[in-house]
Amino acid sequence: MRCSVNVRRMALAAAERTRGLRHLLALSRGASGASCVAVARLLMLSLAVWLSPGAWAQPTGSPLPPGTDLSKPLTLADCIQLALAINPAVSIAGQSTRDARAAADQVRAAQLPNLLLYADTSASRGLRRSSSFGGSTTGAIQTERNADVVLSQTFYQSGLREQIKAARANVQASQFGERDAQRRVVVDVAQNYYTVLADRALVEVAGRALATSEQHLEAAQYRIASGLSPAADRYPFEAELAQARLQVISSESDARVALANLKQAIGLSASTSMEVADGLARLAVPGVFDDLLQAAYRNRPEVHQLEAQIEAARMTLRAAEILHGPALGANASLTYGSFTGLQGHEWTGLLALSLPLFDGGLTKARVDSARAGLASIQETLLQTQISIGSEVERDYLQAVAADARIDAAEAAVRAAQVSLEAAEGKYAAGGGVGTVIDVTDAALKLRQAETDRVQALYDLNSALAALRAATGNTELIAGGP
């Protein structure tokens, strides 16, 4: 079905391009002279665009890692592993880490030896005044060739050590940020995976309800044909059957949408075909709340990221305070070179002390800015810790509630099944003991009970995935179904 839709879209796109080309040809027939040349150029450009591979290309997403087989149903662990390999959010976070590491190397390079090779050549010819005629003549061409090797070393620079420490702390912060991006991708994939399982289970519920409705209508038609029931008995069952068919259509549509969302969460393109394995299962609610809360404070990457940012901000503030006062610098250089007829070496040693007597408040403003940045990150850490505590508590309570609802939902399913069987038996016995409404109501209650059981299982699995991500233990998520 999807292939036919894609072919139809490609055919419509080709028809649009063809109409555009016919329009350009019509313009070229009515044009002359320079306008003909312009139209011809436009026609050739349109042909190039129409024939180019990009006109038909579809986004394919990131390349799949070797060994990936999408022809087989994927487990949750498979989906998570694939997402960590191809999801753009993970790659973006990795690039941020590499950028921070490169920035740290740039700062650290200031305290390392610097070896420079330099060479140049030049030629010139000037004018000189002639004494006999008072005019000027051109002089001889002068050529210069220079080459030197310079070795320089900075032994000390005020604030440089603090700047290097700040850059290293920023690298650590970026690394923890990368881990947090992975954590977010994992929980997003897990919850979308459970949504697919739940919607697939609801499709099965709707299918069973449809089969039951068809059986009810067949039984009613038999009783009507046998003269055991009035003809009006068929209408409630026909309405029940129509509603069941609508529910099947809606459930199948929701399942397809859920699978599309899962592919997006993984990082797969919309044109990729995939299926999921497993089914919703009842998992145990882990641990004691206080232990989970402490694990979250200990493991969450955002906490460690902010702590590293605080250290970087402290070092930035310390460097700004140092440069606000007397600044000391010590460096030396050794040069060996050849200069147009001369060869030799020279060395230079420099010890400098500077004090900003008046800079328009620049260095003081830098100190104030660094202090405000440090205070802001510290408050952000406190806010994040409060948010993490609330997140763990919410997910834990939702998991406990969903686990309790499963028992109630299963009991409701058993009771609804017995009630439906009783209503069907009474209706089949005749004599006015059971009515059509009793049967349809019992069937509706059974479908609702089965739906509630699926919803409870989904809520439990989703809450546990969120709880494990909230405590920073994303490795445990892949261990579930």
C-alpha positions in Angstrom: 0.0 0.0 0.0 2.8 2.4 0.9 4.6 1.6 -2.3 1.6 2.5 -4.4 1.2 5.8 -2.6 4.9 6.6 -3.2 4.6 5.7 -6.9 1.5 7.9 -7.2 3.4 10.8 -5.6 6.3 10.4 -7.9 4.0 10.3 -10.9 2.3 13.5 -9.8 5.6 15.2 -9.3 6.8 14.2 -12.8 3.5 15.4 -14.3 4.1 18.8 -12.6 7.6 19.0 -14.0 6.3 18.1 -17.5 3.7 20.8 -17.4 6.3 23.3 -16.4 8.6 22.3 -19.3 5.7 22.5 -21.8 5.0 26.0 -20.5 8.6 27.0 -21.1 8.5 25.5 -24.6 5.4 27.6 -25.4 7.2 30.7 -24.2 10.2 29.9 -26.3 8.0 29.6 -29.5 6.6 33.1 -28.9 10.0 34.7 -28.1 12.6 36.1 -30.4 16.1 37.4 -30.4 17.6 37.9 -26.9 14.4 36.7 -25.2 14.8 33.4 -27.0 18.3 33.0 -25.6 17.0 33.8 -22.1 14.2 31.3 -22.4 16.5 28.7 -23.8 18.9 29.1 -20.8 15.9 28.8 -18.4 14.8 25.7 -20.2 18.2 24.1 -19.9 18.3 24.9 -16.2 14.9 23.4 -15.7 16.0 20.2 -17.5 19.1 20.0 -15.4 17.0 20.3 -12.2 14.4 17.8 -13.4 17.0 15.2 -14.4 19.2 15.7 -11.3 19.2 12.9 -8.7 18.4 15.4 -6.0 15.0 16.0 -7.6 14.0 12.4 -6.7 16.2 11.9 -3.6 14.5 11.2 -0.3 16.2 11.7 3.1 17.8 8.5 4.2 18.9 9.4 7.7 22.2 8.4 9.2 23.9 5.3 7.8 23.1 2.1 9.8 26.0 0.5 11.8 27.4 -2.7 10.4 25.4 -5.8 11.3 22.1 -4.0 11.7 19.3 -6.2 10.4 15.9 -4.4 10.2 14.2 -7.3 8.5 13.9 -9.0 12.0 11.7 -7.6 14.8 13.8 -5.3 17.1 13.8 -5.7 20.9 14.0 -2.6 23.1 17.7 -3.3 23.6 18.2 -3.3 19.8 16.3 0.0 19.4 18.4 1.7 22.1 21.7 0.4 20.7 20.7 1.6 17.2 19.5 5.0 18.5 22.8 5.6 20.4 24.6 4.9 17.1 22.6 7.0 14.7 20.5 9.5 16.6 21.6 13.1 15.6 21.1 14.3 19.2 23.9 12.0 20.3 26.2 13.1 17.5 25.6 16.7 18.2 26.5 16.3 21.9 29.6 14.4 20.8 30.6 17.3 18.6 30.2 19.7 21.5 32.6 17.6 23.5 35.1 17.7 20.7 34.7 21.4 20.4 35.3 21.9 24.1 38.4 19.7 24.0 39.8 21.7 21.0 39.2 24.9 22.9 41.1 23.5 25.9 44.0 22.5 23.7 44.2 26.1 22.4 44.4 27.5 25.9 47.0 24.9 27.0 49.1 25.6 23.9 50.2 29.0 25.4 52.4 27.2 28.0 54.0 24.8 25.6 57.2 25.4 23.6 56.5 27.1 20.2 58.8 26.3 17.2 58.4 28.4 14.1 60.1 28.2 10.8 60.0 31.4 8.7 61.4 32.2 5.3 61.0 35.0 2.7 62.6 36.5 -0.3 62.2 39.9 -1.9 63.6 41.9 -4.8 63.5 45.7 -5.3 65.0 48.3 -7.7 65.0 52.0 -6.9 65.7 55.3 -8.7 68.9 57.4 -8.3 69.6 61.0 -9.5 72.1 61.5 -12.3 74.6 64.4 -11.4 75.5 65.3 -15.1 72.0 65.9 -16.5 70.0 66.4 -13.4 67.7 63.5 -14.3 67.3 60.1 -12.8 68.2 56.6 -13.7 67.2 53.2 -12.4 69.4 51.5 -9.9 70.5 47.9 -9.7 68.1 45.2 -8.5 68.6 44.3 -4.9 67.6 40.8 -3.6 67.1 39.8 0.0 66.6 36.3 1.3 65.8 35.6 4.9 65.2 32.3 6.8 65.1 31.7 10.5 63.9 29.2 13.1 62.4 30.6 16.3 62.0 28.6 19.5 59.9 30.4 22.2 58.7 29.4 25.6 56.3 31.1 28.0 57.5 30.3 31.6 54.8 32.1 33.4 51.7 34.2 32.7 49.4 35.5 35.3 46.0 33.9 35.1 47.0 31.3 32.5 47.0 28.4 34.9 43.4 29.2 36.0 42.3 29.6 32.3 43.7 26.1 31.6 41.9 24.6 34.6 38.6 26.3 33.5 39.0 24.9 29.9 39.6 21.4 31.3 36.5 21.7 33.5 34.5 22.8 30.5 35.6 19.6 28.7 34.3 17.5 31.6 31.0 19.4 31.6 30.6 18.7 27.9 31.3 15.0 28.5 28.6 14.8 31.1 26.4 16.8 28.7 27.0 14.1 26.1 26.0 11.4 28.6 22.8 13.3 29.5 21.9 13.5 25.8 22.3 9.8 25.6 20.1 9.4 28.7 17.4 11.5 27.1 17.5 9.5 23.8 17.3 6.2 25.7 14.2 7.1 27.7 12.6 8.7 24.6 13.1 5.5 22.6 11.9 3.3 25.5 8.7 5.2 26.0 8.0 5.2 22.3 8.7 1.5 22.2 6.2 0.8 24.9 3.7 3.0 23.1 4.1 0.7 20.1 3.6 -2.4 22.2 0.5 -0.9 23.9 -1.1 0.2 20.6 -0.4 -3.2 19.1 -2.1 -4.8 22.1 -5.1 -2.5 21.7 -5.3 -3.6 18.1 -5.6 -7.2 19.4 -8.3 -6.1 21.8 -10.2 -4.4 19.0 -9.9 -7.5 16.9 -11.3 -9.7 19.6 -14.2 -7.3 20.1 -14.9 -7.3 16.3 -15.0 -11.1 16.3 -17.3 -11.1 19.2 -19.6 -8.6 17.6 -19.8 -10.6 14.4 -20.7 -13.7 16.5 -23.5 -11.8 18.2 -25.0 -10.6 14.9 -24.8 -14.1 13.5 -26.6 -15.5 16.5 -29.3 -12.8 16.4 -29.9 -13.4 12.7 -30.2 -17.1 13.3 -32.8 -16.5 16.1 -34.7 -14.0 14.0 -34.8 -16.4 11.0 -36.0 -19.2 13.4 -38.7 -17.0 14.8 -37.2 -17.0 18.3 -36.4 -13.3 18.4 -38.0 -10.2 16.9 -36.3 -8.5 13.9 -35.5 -5.5 16.0 -32.9 -7.5 17.9 -30.4 -7.2 15.0 -30.1 -3.4 15.2 -28.2 -3.2 18.5 -25.8 -5.9 17.3 -25.3 -4.1 13.9 -24.5 -0.9 15.8 -22.1 -2.9 18.0 -20.4 -4.4 14.9 -20.1 -1.0 13.2 -18.5 0.5 16.4 -16.1 -2.5 16.6 -15.0 -1.9 13.0 -14.4 1.8 13.7 -12.3 0.8 16.8 -10.2 -1.5 14.7 -9.5 1.2 12.1 -8.6 3.7 14.9 -6.4 1.2 16.7 -4.5 0.3 13.6 -3.9 3.9 12.7 -2.6 4.7 16.2 -0.3 1.7 16.0 1.2 3.0 12.7 1.6 6.5 14.1 3.3 5.0 17.2 5.7 3.1 15.0 6.5 6.3 13.0 7.3 8.1 16.3 9.6 5.3 17.4 11.5 5.5 14.2 11.9 9.2 14.7 13.1 8.7 18.2 15.7 6.2 17.0 16.8 8.4 14.2 15.5 6.3 11.3 14.0 7.9 8.2 10.3 7.7 7.5 10.9 5.4 4.6 12.6 2.8 6.7 10.6 -0.4 7.5 10.9 -2.0 10.9 8.9 -4.0 13.4 9.2 -4.5 17.1 9.4 -7.7 19.1 8.2 -8.6 22.6 5.1 -7.4 24.3 4.1 -5.5 27.4 5.0 -7.4 30.6 4.6 -6.7 34.3 7.9 -5.6 35.8 8.7 -5.2 39.4 9.0 -1.7 40.9 12.6 -1.4 42.1 14.0 -0.3 45.4 13.1 2.1 48.2 12.2 5.7 47.3 15.0 7.2 49.4 17.6 4.9 47.8 16.4 5.8 44.4 16.6 9.5 45.2 20.1 9.3 46.5 21.1 7.3 43.4 19.6 10.0 41.2 21.7 12.7 42.9 24.7 10.5 42.6 24.3 9.4 39.0 22.5 12.0 37.0 24.8 13.5 34.4 23.2 17.0 34.7 24.4 17.2 38.3 28.0 16.4 37.4 27.8 18.7 34.3 26.8 21.6 36.5 29.4 20.8 39.1 32.1 20.9 36.4 30.6 24.1 35.1 30.9 25.6 38.6 34.5 24.6 38.7 35.1 26.2 35.4 33.3 29.4 36.5 35.4 29.5 39.7 38.6 29.3 37.7 37.3 32.0 35.3 36.6 34.2 38.3 40.0 33.6 39.8 41.7 34.5 36.4 39.7 37.7 36.2 40.6 38.7 39.7 44.3 38.0 39.0 44.3 40.1 35.9 42.5 42.9 37.8 45.7 43.4 39.7 49.4 43.3 38.9 50.1 40.8 36.1 53.5 39.1 35.7 54.8 37.4 32.6 58.1 35.6 31.8 59.1 34.2 28.4 62.2 33.6 26.3 63.0 33.0 22.7 65.9 31.7 20.7 66.3 32.5 17.0 68.7 31.0 14.5 68.6 32.3 10.9 70.3 33.4 7.7 69.8 37.0 6.5 71.3 38.1 3.1 75.0 37.5 3.8 74.6 37.0 7.6 74.2 33.9 9.6 73.9 33.5 13.4 71.6 33.3 16.3 70.0 35.6 18.9 68.1 35.1 22.1 65.7 37.2 24.1 64.5 37.0 27.6 61.5 38.9 28.9 60.2 39.5 32.4 57.3 41.9 32.5 55.0 43.3 35.1 51.9 45.3 34.3 49.2 47.0 36.4 46.0 48.4 34.9 45.9 51.9 36.4 42.9 52.9 34.4 41.1 50.8 31.8 37.6 52.3 31.9 36.5 49.6 34.4 37.1 46.8 31.9 38.9 44.4 34.3 36.5 45.1 37.1 33.5 44.4 34.8 35.1 41.1 33.9 35.4 40.2 37.5 31.8 41.1 38.2 30.6 39.2 35.1 32.5 36.1 36.2 31.2 36.3 39.7 27.6 36.6 38.4 28.1 33.6 36.1 29.3 31.5 39.0 26.3 32.4 41.2 24.0 31.7 38.3 25.3 28.2 37.8 25.2 27.5 41.5 21.6 28.4 41.6 20.9 26.3 38.5 22.5 23.3 40.3 20.1 23.8 43.2 17.1 24.1 40.9 18.2 21.0 39.0 18.5 19.0 42.2 15.0 20.0 43.3 13.7 19.1 39.8 15.4 15.7 39.9 13.8 14.9 43.3 10.4 15.8 42.1 10.9 13.8 38.9 12.0 10.7 40.8 9.1 11.0 43.2 6.6 11.5 40.4 7.8 8.5 38.4 8.0 6.3 41.5 4.5 7.0 42.5 3.2 6.5 39.0 4.9 3.2 38.8 3.5 2.0 42.1 0.0 3.2 41.1 0.2 1.5 37.7 1.4 -1.8 39.3 -1.6 -1.7 41.7 -4.0 -1.0 38.8 -2.8 -4.1 36.9 -4.3 -6.3 39.6 -7.6 -4.4 39.5 -7.7 -4.5 35.7 -7.1 -8.2 35.5 -9.9 -8.8 38.1 -12.1 -6.6 36.0 -11.3 -8.5 32.8 -12.2 -11.9 34.5 -15.4 -10.5 35.9 -16.4 -8.9 32.5 -15.7 -12.2 30.7 -17.9 -14.1 33.1 -20.6 -11.4 32.8 -20.5 -11.5 29.0 -20.8 -15.3 28.9 -23.8 -15.2 31.3 -25.5 -12.5 29.2 -24.9 -14.5 26.0 -26.3 -17.6 27.7 -29.4 -15.9 28.9 -30.1 -14.4 25.5 -29.6 -17.7 23.8 -32.0 -19.4 26.3 -34.8 -17.0 25.2 -38.0 -16.5 27.1 -37.1 -12.9 27.9 -34.5 -13.7 30.5 -31.7 -12.0 28.7 -31.9 -9.0 26.3 -29.9 -7.7 23.5 -28.8 -4.7 25.6 -27.5 -7.0 28.3 -25.2 -8.7 25.8 -23.9 -5.5 24.1 -23.4 -3.8 27.5 -21.4 -6.8 28.8 -19.3 -6.9 25.6 -18.6 -3.2 26.0 -17.5 -3.7 29.6 -15.2 -6.5 28.6 -13.5 -4.4 25.9 -13.1 -1.5 28.3 -11.6 -3.8 31.0 -9.1 -5.2 28.5 -8.2 -1.7 27.4 -7.7 -0.7 31.0 -5.4 -3.6 31.5 -3.3 -2.6 28.5 -3.2 1.0 29.7 -2.1 -0.1 33.2 0.7 -2.3 31.7 1.8 0.6 29.5 1.8 3.1 32.4 3.9 0.7 34.5 6.5 0.1 31.8 6.6 3.8 30.8 6.9 4.9 34.4 9.7 2.4 35.2 11.6 3.6 32.1 11.3 7.2 33.2 12.2 6.2 36.8 15.4 4.4 35.8 16.3 7.4 33.5 15.6 9.7 36.4 18.0 7.8 38.6 20.6 7.8 35.9 20.5 4.0 35.4 19.7 4.0 31.7 21.5 0.6 31.3 18.6 -1.1 33.2 16.0 0.2 30.7 17.3 -2.1 28.0 17.0 -5.0 30.3 13.2 -4.8 30.2 10.9 -6.0 27.4 
